[in-house]
Amino acid sequence: MRRLAICGLLAALLAAGPRPAAAAEASIGIENFTFDPPSLVVAPGTEVVWTNHDDVPHVVKEDGGGFASPALDTDDRFARRFEAPGTYRYYCVLHPHMQGTIIVRPGA
């Protein structure tokens, strides 16, 4: 009986078809008024997540205005998925000396 149940479960899983692969995720920490890492290379489709570890707010904004986070307080997160290959430069609106770069490259 147990063997029959396992075979039934396997048949149901196979009938459901292949599952899509989980999308990649990369992290950038905000700490001591810096982005860590300051430069990141990712594959298209990667979701990049910024997490503020400082005790002051930060706002992540792309130079060209393509994306901007709300004000991120301590431990707040902001995520953006990067689909198109290219170089994305960003900075903190509140502390413009804080700068970073994301490079989206196939095969990365």
N, C-alpha and C positions, 0 to 999 in steps of 0.2 A: 504494500500500500504506500509506504514511504517513497519507494522508487517511482511509483506512478505519479505522486504529487510533485516530485522533483522534475520529472519529465514534462509534466504539464506546465510548471513554472518556466522551464527553459523554452518550451514551445511558445508560450505567451511573450516572453522577452524577444525571441527571434522574430515573431510576427509583428512586433512593434517597430521593427526596423532599427537601423543604426542611430545612435544618439549623436547630436552635434557635439563637436569638441568644445570644451569650456574655453571661453575667450581668455586671453592672457591679461594679466594685471601687473602693473608696476607701481611702486610707491615712491613718493618724494616726501621727505620730512621737512618741516619748517622748524628750525631750532637755532637759537642764538642769532637771529636775524640773518639766516642763510637758508638756501634751499639745498637739501642733501639727498641725492647727488645734485650738483649744479648743472650737469649735462647728462642726458639719458638717451640711449638709442633703443628704439622699440620697433616691433613689426607692425604693419598695418592691422587695425582691429584691436590694438591693445588699449585697455582702459588704464589711464594714469590717475592715481589717487594721491592728492596732497593732504597731509595731516599736520595741523598746527600744534606743535609742542611748546611754543612760547606762551608766556602769560600775558601777551598783548595781542590784539587782533592783527590779521594780515588779509590782504585782498590779492588774489592771483589774477593777473590780466595779461592776455597776449598782446604783444606790441601792435599788431595790426587790428586789434579789436575783435578777433574771431571768437574769443571766449573770455569770460570774467567770472570769478567766484563772488558770492556774497562775502561780507566780512566774516572771516573765520576766527572764532574765539578759541580758547584753549581746548584742544582735543577735537575740534570740529574738522570735518573732512569735506573735500570737494573732489569730484571725479569728472573726467572727460575722456571719451573714447576718441582715439586718433585713427582715422580710416585712410586718409590721403597721405602718400609719401611727401616728405618735405621737412623743412626746418622751422620749428615754432619757437620763437623767443618770447619769453614772458618775464614779468617783474611784479613786485608788490607795489600796489598803488600808494599805500601809506608810507612805504619805505623804499623809494625808487632805486636805492643802491643794491637792493636784493634783486638779483637777476638769475635767470636759468634758461636752458635750452633743451628742447625735446626734438630729436631727430627720428623721423619715421622712415624706415628703410625696409623694403622687402627682404626677407631672409634674416632679419636681425633677431 
